[in-house]
Amino acid sequence: MLLSNVPGYYKARRETLIRNHPGSAFLLPGFPEIIRNHDVHYPYRQESHFYYLTGYEEPGAFLVVLPELSSPGTCRSVLFVMPRDPEKEMWEGERYGLDGALRVFGVDEAYPIEELEQKLPELLRGIDQVHYRLGHHEEIDRKVLSLLETCRKNQGRSGRGLLPIEDPQGAIGEMRLYKSHEEVALLREACRISALAHRTAIQETRPGMNEREVEALVDYIFRREGCQRLGYGSIVAGGKNAACLHYRSNNEVLKDHELLLIDAGGEYGYYTADITRTFPVGKKFTAAQKRIYQRILQIQKDAIAMTRPGVTIPEIHKFICTQLVEGLLSLGLMKGSVQDILKSGGYRRFYPHSTSHWLGMDVHDVGLYLKDGEPRPLEEGMVFTIEPGFYVQPSDREIPEEYQNIGIRIEDDILVTAHGHENLTQAAPKEIDEIESLKSK
């Protein structure tokens, strides 16, 4: 169903972009459709930067955002789209066309995508710099570079060369790093739905089920509750499979007395949750599983409690690694001093990944982690994950048998607020008593 209008914040974002980068033009291609096999396409999702600035979801579009040179400080938005075509629309669905692009999406001008090569050199006249991401689509790269060469030739004997090209990731990424009230509302809904999916999976999983059955159950809840798609490929990893950090097969039978790790998040309105929960396939944790799980859970809860403006992600990661090493030493799973193990990185045998990443439209969202060469302090409006873990590789036979085939990760999505934080995924069960209570029903 076509929209009748989109919220005004898309236009406001374009205006902010140009206000922050006067003299620059942003060239942003939307994603094309990708062939899956023969004449069947993969499910379509718009490129995140493009959607962030337009709300436009049709494939094969191109956005140009630039300053209005005749009116300094103002923004000019030009959208190139597929025109209306009754015959193709009969097969593929109704299009917005030029009138819809103008009326619904609030751009200043709209043209058929076929006119991009003709119009772009004219649009870039008087521009000092172009923001365009090279290396994303080879065919579009060739077209854009050819058009920029045309712009250079059109300047005659001005002495100017090819317009400088800068990746828009920095400019747009910094905008996307700080979530608006509207974005937080979409994230909250994605997190609500995803937490419900994890709760349902905990309650419904039984020995003898296949990992893919649980994956299907999680996907069903996402779709039933309003998510348009997955935020990323779900990880549903039983037993030793949980030690593979990006396990994707999801096709093995689940066994009693083993744990199941689910890393899954639904995408709602182009914003995704990212939750990991680990729980028994059967009714209860074993004694060894409970010891490790409770340690990881407490570390995660203490790390979340640290979150507030001014703290850095490396500080949180260092705290988690320190607490993890102390826990592993107390359980007899490592030997030596805390400082020596931290310095050598020996803990990576059990915890090889980082603690956090930005979250938003993409599961590993945009935004710089360093500012002026130093870890940037957290600020209000940022959203990131906190996800400590413990993994025993199947090849690691040096630790006691009771700890083998264990992989645990507990991950929540944290919004930085003015004076602290909000756990957006708090509703996903993670306390041992709550998990075992759900399993007994």
QUIPEHU-V940164 format. One record per backbone hydrogen bond with DSSP energy under -1.0 kcal/mol. NH is the residue of the N-H (numbers start at 0). CO is the residue of the C=O. If there is no record, write none. Layout:
NH | CO
NH | CO
This chain:
5 | 103
9 | 6
11 | 7
12 | 8
13 | 9
14 | 10
15 | 11
16 | 12
17 | 13
18 | 14
19 | 15
23 | 20
24 | 128
25 | 64
26 | 130
27 | 62
29 | 60
35 | 39
36 | 39
39 | 36
41 | 33
50 | 46
51 | 47
52 | 48
54 | 50
59 | 30
61 | 79
62 | 27
63 | 77
64 | 25
65 | 75
67 | 73
68 | 66
70 | 67
73 | 70
75 | 65
77 | 63
78 | 108
79 | 61
80 | 110
88 | 84
89 | 85
91 | 87
92 | 88
99 | 95
100 | 96
101 | 97
102 | 98
103 | 99
107 | 76
108 | 76
110 | 78
112 | 80
114 | 111
115 | 112
118 | 114
119 | 115
122 | 118
123 | 119
124 | 121
126 | 123
127 | 22
128 | 22
129 | 163
130 | 24
131 | 165
140 | 136
141 | 137
142 | 138
143 | 139
144 | 140
145 | 141
146 | 142
147 | 143
148 | 144
149 | 145
150 | 146
151 | 147
152 | 148
153 | 149
154 | 151
155 | 152
157 | 155
165 | 129
171 | 167
172 | 168
173 | 169
174 | 170
175 | 171
176 | 172
178 | 380
183 | 179
184 | 180
185 | 181
186 | 182
187 | 183
188 | 184
189 | 185
190 | 186
191 | 187
192 | 188
193 | 189
194 | 190
195 | 191
196 | 192
197 | 193
198 | 194
199 | 195
200 | 196
201 | 197
202 | 198
203 | 199
204 | 200
207 | 253
208 | 205
210 | 251
212 | 209
213 | 209
214 | 210
215 | 211
216 | 212
217 | 213
218 | 214
219 | 215
220 | 216
221 | 217
222 | 218
223 | 219
224 | 220
225 | 222
226 | 221
227 | 266
228 | 266
230 | 264
234 | 262
236 | 260
238 | 258
240 | 237
241 | 238
242 | 239
243 | 240
246 | 243
253 | 208
257 | 254
259 | 278
260 | 236
261 | 276
262 | 234
263 | 274
266 | 228
267 | 270
270 | 267
271 | 359
272 | 265
275 | 410
276 | 261
278 | 259
280 | 257
289 | 285
290 | 286
291 | 287
292 | 288
293 | 289
294 | 290
295 | 291
296 | 292
297 | 293
298 | 294
299 | 295
300 | 296
301 | 297
302 | 298
303 | 299
304 | 300
306 | 303
309 | 377
310 | 307
315 | 311
316 | 312
317 | 313
318 | 314
319 | 315
320 | 316
321 | 317
322 | 318
323 | 319
324 | 320
325 | 321
326 | 322
327 | 323
328 | 324
329 | 325
330 | 326
331 | 328
332 | 327
340 | 336
341 | 337
342 | 338
343 | 339
344 | 340
345 | 340
347 | 344
348 | 345
349 | 346
350 | 346
358 | 382
359 | 361
364 | 357
370 | 373
373 | 370
375 | 368
377 | 310
380 | 415
381 | 378
383 | 413
384 | 356
385 | 411
386 | 354
389 | 407
390 | 349
391 | 405
395 | 392
396 | 394
402 | 399
403 | 400
407 | 389
409 | 387
410 | 275
411 | 385
413 | 383
414 | 421
415 | 381
416 | 419
421 | 414
423 | 412
425 | 422
427 | 424
434 | 430
435 | 431
436 | 432
437 | 433
438 | 434
439 | 435
440 | 437
